[in-house]
Amino acid sequence: MGLWAAVHAERRGIRTLIADAGRLGEGASGGLLGALMPHMPDRWSEKKKFQFDALVSLEADIAALEAETGLSAGYARSGRLIPLPKPHLNRIARGHSEDAERHWRAGERRFHWHVLDRPDVDDWVEALAGDSGFVHDTLAGRVAPRSLISVLIAFLQRAKHVRIMEHAVVAGLDPDRGMAEIGGESIAFRHCILAAGHQSFPLLRDLTPGLTQPLGQPVKGQAALLKVDIDPALPTIFLDGLYIVAHEGGHAAIGSTSENRFDDPFSTDAQLDALIEAARGIVPALRSAPVVERWAGLRPKAIDRDPMIGSHPDHPRLIALTGGFKVSFGLAHRLAEAAVCIAGDEHCGFLLPESFAISGHIAVASR
Ligand SMILES: Cc1cc2nc3c(=O)[nH]c(=O)nc-3n(C[C@H](O)[C@H](O)[C@H](O)COP(=O)(O)OP(=O)(O)OC[C@H]3O[C@@H](n4cnc5c(N)ncnc54)[C@H](O)[C@@H]3O)c2cc1C
C-alpha cells in the first residue's frame, strides 16, 4: 500500500519520504500467493464496483510500471475456476452469471462468470472436484507478490521526488505538529500516510481517544510454493478457502490459512500441510511437486472488515491507508491513489466507498 502511495506521489511531483521499519515489501505483501479475486457479481454495491474498477485498471497500471522499469510483476488476467460440489451451487452460479453480464462491464470490455459442466482446461483441476460443475470467471487474475514489489521499488529508486529509508521505525508521530521521529531523525511533514499494515491499528489507536475496541487486528495466513511444470496461464482454482495459483517460472502457490489466534506469527504448521494435501487431492500435477517454500504473514483486518482509508477525523494531516485484509493486491493501487489525492486536496476521478472511511471504523470501535 505504501509503495503504491509513493508511486502516485512521485507521479504528481510530491516530495515524499517512504520509511519502513524493516526492508521495503517484507511485511504481509512479501508473500507467495497474489490472487486477484473479484467479489461475487450479485448484490451489486459501490464497494463491488470500486473493486471491479480497481481490478480492471490494475492491468494498465502494472504495464506502465513494467515499461518504466523493464521488470515483470508476474501479472496475468488468468481467470478463476471454482468447482461446484453441490447441485444448489450450480443454480446459484447461473444467477451470478447473469449478474456478471450486467455488472462486469468496462467500456467495450466484458468479463464473464461462465458456468460449465467440466473444467475448460486440461491437466489442472480434476473434473471430480466439481460434482455439480464449475465456474470459470474471466475477471480474476494473479500477480507474483515479490516481483510486483521489485517493480515498485525499482520505480521508486529512480524517482525524482522520493527518498527511501529502510530499517527506520516511525515513532513519536505528532500529526498536529507535523513531526515524527523516523529512524532517529526528526522529520517534518505536511501529510503522513500511515500504511503500516496491521501495525497501523495500534499506532492509530494511540492517536484516537475514546475507543472501546482496537481499530483492527492481524489475521495470520500461511501459504506454500511448489515447483511444478505447468502452464502459467492456467486459472486460479478456488475451493472453499483453498487457492491454487499458477505462476511463471514453473511454480504454483497454495494458500491460505486464516487464523485469528496464533502463538508465532511467522511459523508454518500442520494447517498448511492440510491445505497442501487438499490441493494435491484435486490437482494431480501437484501430487509429486516438491514444496520449495513455506511462508506466513499477518494480514491487516480493520474492525469493519473493509479497508480503512482517509484523513483521521481528529488529525486531518494523518491519512490512513490500511485494512486491505485478504484483497489488498487488487485494490492497493487505487486506495493509495485516493490517499495521495486526499493529501494533495485533489479529486481523483473516482470515489471511495463510504464504508472504507476511517471515521466509520472509529465510530464502530467507539461503541
Ligand atoms: C498467507 C497470505 C496470503 C495472502 N494472499 C493474498 C492474495 O492472494 N491476494 C491478496 O490480494 N491479498 C492476499 N493477502 C493479503 C495481503 O498480503 C495483505 O492484505 C497486504 O499485503 C497488506 O499490505 P499492506 O501494505 O497494508 O501491509 P504490509 O505489506 O504488511 O506492509 C506494512 C509495512 O509497514 C511497515 N511498518 C510497520 N510498522 C512500522 C513502523 N512503526 N514504522 C515504519 N514501518 C512500519 C512494515 O515493516 C511493512 O513493510 C495474503 C496475506 C497472507 C498472510
The ligand as a Gaussian input file, in Angstrom:
#p B3LYP/6-31G(d) Opt

LIG

0 1
 C       -0.712000     -16.106000       3.555000
 C       -1.302000     -14.872000       2.961000
 C       -1.861000     -14.918000       1.690000
 C       -2.426000     -13.796000       1.114000
 N       -2.936000     -13.882000      -0.144000
 C       -3.432000     -12.781000      -0.725000
 C       -3.899000     -12.856000      -2.059000
 O       -3.849000     -13.914000      -2.689000
 N       -4.405000     -11.723000      -2.628000
 C       -4.479000     -10.530000      -1.932000
 O       -4.932000      -9.535000      -2.506000
 N       -4.045000     -10.445000      -0.654000
 C       -3.526000     -11.537000      -0.060000
 N       -3.073000     -11.470000       1.230000
 C       -3.249000     -10.222000       1.956000
 C       -2.191000      -9.197000       1.612000
 O       -0.928000      -9.825000       1.604000
 C       -2.218000      -8.058000       2.611000
 O       -3.524000      -7.547000       2.728000
 C       -1.304000      -6.924000       2.132000
 O       -0.017000      -7.408000       1.894000
 C       -1.250000      -5.784000       3.138000
 O       -0.408000      -4.797000       2.597000
 P       -0.011000      -3.551000       3.472000
 O        0.851000      -2.691000       2.627000
 O       -1.225000      -2.969000       4.096000
 O        0.869000      -4.178000       4.685000
 P        2.334000      -4.784000       4.700000
 O        2.691000      -5.422000       3.421000
 O        2.428000      -5.611000       5.940000
 O        3.270000      -3.503000       4.835000
 C        3.342000      -2.756000       6.010000
 C        4.755000      -2.206000       6.138000
 O        4.777000      -1.275000       7.229000
 C        5.997000      -1.430000       7.895000
 N        5.822000      -0.896000       9.271000
 C        5.006000      -1.349000      10.237000
 N        5.114000      -0.573000      11.339000
 C        6.022000       0.389000      11.063000
 C        6.558000       1.497000      11.785000
 N        6.191000       1.803000      13.036000
 N        7.492000       2.261000      11.176000
 C        7.880000       2.013000       9.888000
 N        7.390000       0.992000       9.170000
 C        6.481000       0.192000       9.743000
 C        6.276000      -2.916000       7.851000
 O        7.673000      -3.156000       8.029000
 C        5.781000      -3.286000       6.462000
 O        6.808000      -3.247000       5.493000
 C       -2.472000     -12.573000       1.845000
 C       -1.891000     -12.494000       3.108000
 C       -1.299000     -13.627000       3.674000
 C       -0.659000     -13.521000       5.025000

